[in-house]
């Protein structure tokens, strides 16, 4: 099952039985708006706080994914989830609602593929029949925790990114119809000494390149093996930096289409999103709402989703620490029944 140093190759690939993506108003106005299951027109979503709104987003996406599969939540063996908030409270409080076994994970914005990789591992190893993987983020909760409250009106530099308000969830099973998870590469923590929390793309780009390179080496394939390689939320700054690093390292990324969820989510020319999107929900919503639809329509056959995360906290920023980053990759292929 293990290939090379960092990659799991699933001999009997688990199936993504169903998935759902729920987003906020700005995301709904973007180019992918029609691909999301629910688009809310209010950041509070009928709740009394942004934190409660984020929890509701994750609950909606998760329960909708289960409903689409035609099963009950108590027929799901395990929920694996996380988010950006301290002590991953969005996922934990959502799990309280679900009432099923729960594993909380934190990979910052890489949590979408971290949770999906672990879900695939649990199913592939025979330790679960159905596993729900999900994550969420909210623009106002992230700004409030990591930078400045929205009300403060702080001026941001062009390298800043717009945290996605939304949630994405996928139900992974052993048998059924849907896209198949063929492999996953677990990333290493990479830190090149960047300290600016308004320049996440540059901080995360080296981790994305490291994981993609490890994935290709472990499986002995070229980038052209995939119809699309998409990173999580490097946005404009990080994507350009990643391309330069691939070129410097001799990785022929030009063999395939290489894009970024942070650029796919928004229209940077029409929406005020600075360098692009970020947040746990960025890669989750784009993958579960948009990319898997393209697989189902036959526009893509084989994709590699590489969610990136900056592992900082308010405490480490205040103590002037640099920003360690990580990226996790999951390979997904179109497929029928198993």
C-alpha positions in Angstrom: 0.0 0.0 0.0 2.8 2.5 0.9 4.7 3.8 -2.1 7.9 5.6 -1.7 8.4 7.7 1.4 5.1 9.7 1.7 2.4 8.1 -0.5 -0.5 5.7 0.2 -1.6 3.8 -2.9 -5.1 2.3 -2.4 -5.2 -1.1 -4.1 -9.0 -1.1 -3.9 -9.8 2.6 -4.2 -12.5 4.0 -1.9 -15.4 5.7 -3.5 -16.7 9.3 -3.0 -20.3 8.3 -2.6 -21.6 11.9 -2.3 -20.4 15.4 -1.5 -21.8 18.8 -0.8 -20.6 22.4 -0.8 -22.2 25.3 1.0 -20.9 28.9 0.6 -21.5 32.5 1.5 -22.7 35.5 -0.6 -19.3 36.6 -2.1 -18.5 33.0 -3.1 -21.9 32.6 -4.7 -21.3 35.7 -6.8 -18.0 34.2 -8.2 -17.6 32.2 -11.3 -18.4 28.9 -9.6 -21.6 30.0 -7.9 -23.8 27.6 -9.9 -21.8 24.6 -8.7 -22.5 25.0 -5.0 -25.4 23.2 -3.3 -26.4 26.1 -1.1 -25.5 29.8 -1.4 -26.3 32.0 1.6 -27.0 35.7 1.1 -26.1 36.6 4.7 -22.8 36.1 6.6 -24.7 35.4 9.8 -26.9 32.7 8.2 -29.6 33.4 10.8 -27.2 32.9 13.7 -26.1 35.3 16.5 -22.4 35.1 15.8 -20.0 34.4 12.9 -18.6 31.4 14.8 -22.1 29.9 15.1 -22.7 30.6 11.4 -19.5 28.7 10.5 -20.6 25.7 12.5 -24.0 25.8 10.7 -22.2 25.8 7.3 -20.3 22.6 8.2 -23.5 21.0 9.6 -25.4 21.8 6.4 -22.7 20.5 4.0 -22.1 17.3 6.1 -25.8 16.4 6.5 -26.5 17.2 2.9 -23.7 15.0 1.7 -25.1 12.1 3.8 -28.6 12.8 2.6 -27.5 12.6 -1.0 -26.1 9.1 -0.4 -29.4 7.9 0.8 -28.2 7.0 4.2 -28.8 8.3 7.7 -26.2 10.0 9.8 -26.2 7.2 12.3 -25.2 4.8 9.5 -21.9 6.7 9.1 -19.1 5.1 11.0 -16.8 8.1 11.5 -16.7 11.9 11.0 -13.2 13.4 10.4 -13.2 17.2 10.4 -11.4 20.4 11.3 -11.4 24.1 10.7 -9.3 27.2 11.4 -10.6 28.3 14.7 -8.8 27.6 18.0 -9.4 24.1 19.2 -11.3 23.4 15.9 -14.5 24.3 17.6 -16.6 24.4 14.4 -15.9 20.7 13.6 -16.2 19.7 17.3 -19.5 21.4 17.8 -20.9 20.1 14.5 -19.8 16.6 15.6 -21.9 17.1 18.8 -24.9 17.5 16.5 -24.1 14.4 14.4 -23.7 12.1 17.4 -21.2 9.7 15.7 -17.6 8.8 16.3 -15.3 11.8 15.6 -11.7 12.5 14.8 -10.7 16.2 14.9 -7.8 17.2 12.7 -6.0 20.4 12.1 -4.0 21.2 9.0 -5.2 24.7 8.6 -6.3 25.2 5.0 -4.9 21.7 4.1 -7.6 20.1 6.3 -9.9 19.3 3.3 -7.4 16.8 1.8 -6.0 15.7 5.2 -9.5 14.6 6.3 -10.3 13.0 2.9 -7.0 11.1 2.9 -7.7 9.8 6.4 -11.2 8.9 5.4 -9.9 6.9 2.4 -7.3 5.2 4.7 -10.0 4.2 7.2 -12.3 2.7 4.5 -9.5 1.1 2.5 -8.1 -0.6 5.6 -11.4 -2.1 6.4 -11.9 -0.2 9.6 -14.9 1.7 8.4 -17.6 1.3 5.8 -18.6 4.9 5.5 -16.6 7.9 6.6 -17.6 11.6 6.4 -14.8 14.1 5.8 -15.5 17.8 6.1 -14.2 21.2 6.9 -15.3 24.9 7.0 -14.1 28.5 7.3 -15.7 31.9 7.5 -14.2 35.2 6.4 -15.2 37.0 9.6 -14.1 34.4 12.1 -10.7 34.0 10.4 -10.1 37.7 10.2 -11.2 38.2 13.8 -8.8 35.5 15.0 -5.7 35.8 12.9 -5.7 39.5 11.8 -8.1 42.3 12.7 -11.9 42.2 13.2 -13.8 43.2 10.1 -15.2 46.3 11.8 -11.6 47.6 12.3 -11.4 48.3 8.6 -7.6 47.6 8.4 -5.9 48.3 5.0 -4.5 45.1 3.5 -1.6 44.6 1.1 -2.1 43.1 -2.4 -0.5 39.8 -1.2 -3.4 39.3 1.2 -6.1 36.7 0.5 -9.9 36.6 1.1 -10.9 33.8 3.4 -13.7 31.8 1.9 -17.0 31.6 3.8 -18.3 28.1 3.3 -17.9 24.4 4.0 -17.4 21.2 2.0 -18.0 17.6 2.9 -17.6 14.2 1.2 -18.9 10.8 2.2 -16.4 8.0 1.4 -17.4 4.4 1.2 -16.1 1.0 0.2 -18.7 0.2 -2.4 -20.9 2.3 -4.6 -20.8 4.7 -7.6 -18.7 7.8 -7.8 -15.2 9.1 -8.2 -12.4 6.9 -6.7 -9.6 7.9 -4.4 -6.6 6.2 -5.8 -3.8 7.6 -3.7 -2.8 10.2 -1.1 0.5 11.9 -0.3 1.0 13.2 3.2 3.1 16.3 3.3 6.0 17.5 5.4 6.1 20.7 7.4 8.2 23.2 5.4 9.2 26.6 6.7 11.3 29.1 4.7 11.2 31.8 7.3 8.3 33.9 6.1 6.7 35.9 9.0 4.1 38.0 7.2 0.5 36.6 7.8 -0.7 38.7 4.9 1.5 36.7 2.5 0.2 33.2 2.9 0.6 32.3 -0.7 4.4 32.7 -0.6 4.6 30.9 2.7 2.7 27.9 1.4 4.1 27.5 -2.1 7.3 25.6 -1.1 5.2 23.1 0.8 2.9 22.5 -2.2 5.9 22.0 -4.5 7.5 19.6 -2.0 4.4 17.4 -1.7 3.6 17.4 -5.4 7.2 16.5 -6.2 7.1 13.7 -3.5 3.9 12.4 -5.0 5.2 12.2 -8.5 8.5 10.5 -7.3 6.7 8.0 -5.1 4.4 6.9 -7.8 7.0 7.3 -10.6 4.7 9.4 -12.8 5.0 12.7 -14.5 2.7 15.7 -14.1 1.1 14.7 -17.4 -0.4 11.6 -15.6 -3.1 14.0 -14.4 -5.6 16.1 -16.4 -5.4 18.7 -13.7 -3.2 19.4 -10.7 -4.8 22.0 -8.5 -3.4 23.5 -5.3 -5.5 24.6 -2.4 -5.1 28.4 -1.9 -1.8 29.7 -3.1 -3.7 32.4 -5.1 -1.9 34.6 -7.5 1.3 35.2 -5.5 1.8 31.6 -4.4 0.9 30.1 -7.7 3.5 32.2 -9.6 6.1 31.3 -6.9 5.3 27.6 -7.2 5.7 27.6 -10.9 9.1 29.1 -10.5 10.1 26.5 -7.9 8.9 23.7 -10.2 11.0 25.2 -13.0 14.0 25.5 -10.8 13.7 21.9 -9.6 13.2 20.5 -13.1 9.6 19.3 -12.6 7.8 19.6 -16.0 4.5 21.0 -14.5 3.7 22.4 -18.0 2.8 18.8 -19.0 -0.5 19.2 -17.4 -3.0 21.9 -16.5 -1.9 23.5 -13.2 -4.4 25.8 -11.4 -5.3 26.9 -7.9 -8.6 26.8 -5.9 -7.9 30.3 -4.6 -8.0 31.6 -8.2 -10.9 29.5 -9.3 -13.2 30.6 -6.5 -13.3 34.3 -7.3 -13.1 36.7 -10.2 -10.2 38.9 -9.1 -11.1 41.5 -11.7 -14.6 42.0 -10.4 -14.5 41.0 -6.8 -12.3 42.6 -4.1 -10.4 39.5 -3.0 -6.8 40.8 -3.3 -4.5 37.9 -4.4 -7.4 35.4 -4.4 -9.1 33.0 -2.0 -7.9 31.0 1.0 -9.3 29.2 4.1 -10.3 25.6 4.8 -13.4 26.0 2.7 -11.5 27.1 -0.4 -10.2 23.8 -1.6 -13.1 21.9 0.0 -15.9 23.9 -1.8 -14.0 24.1 -5.1 -13.3 20.3 -5.1 -16.6 19.0 -3.8 -18.7 21.7 -5.6 -16.9 22.2 -8.9 -14.1 19.8 -9.7 -16.0 16.6 -9.0 -18.8 17.8 -11.2 -16.2 18.1 -14.0 -15.2 14.5 -13.4 -18.8 13.4 -13.5 -19.3 15.2 -16.8 -16.3 13.5 -18.3 -14.4 16.8 -18.7 -11.6 15.4 -16.5 -10.6 11.8 -15.8 -7.8 12.1 -13.3 -7.0 15.0 -10.9 -4.6 15.7 -8.1 -5.9 18.0 -5.4 -3.2 19.5 -3.2 -4.6 21.4 -0.3 -2.1 23.8 1.4 -2.1 25.1 5.0 -0.2 27.6 7.0 0.2 26.3 10.5 0.4 29.5 12.4 -1.6 30.7 15.4 -2.3 34.2 16.9 0.2 33.3 19.6 3.1 32.4 17.3 2.5 35.5 15.2 2.7 37.7 18.4 5.9 35.9 19.3 7.4 36.7 15.9 7.7 33.1 14.9 8.0 32.2 11.2 5.1 30.4 9.5 5.5 26.6 9.0 3.4 25.2 6.2 2.1 21.9 4.9 0.3 20.4 1.9 -1.5 17.1 1.5 -2.4 15.6 -1.9 -5.2 13.3 -2.9 -5.6 11.7 -6.4 -9.1 11.3 -7.6 -10.3 9.5 -10.7 -13.6 9.2 -12.4 -15.2 5.8 -12.0 -18.4 3.8 -12.0 -19.7 1.3 -9.5 -17.4 -0.8 -7.3 
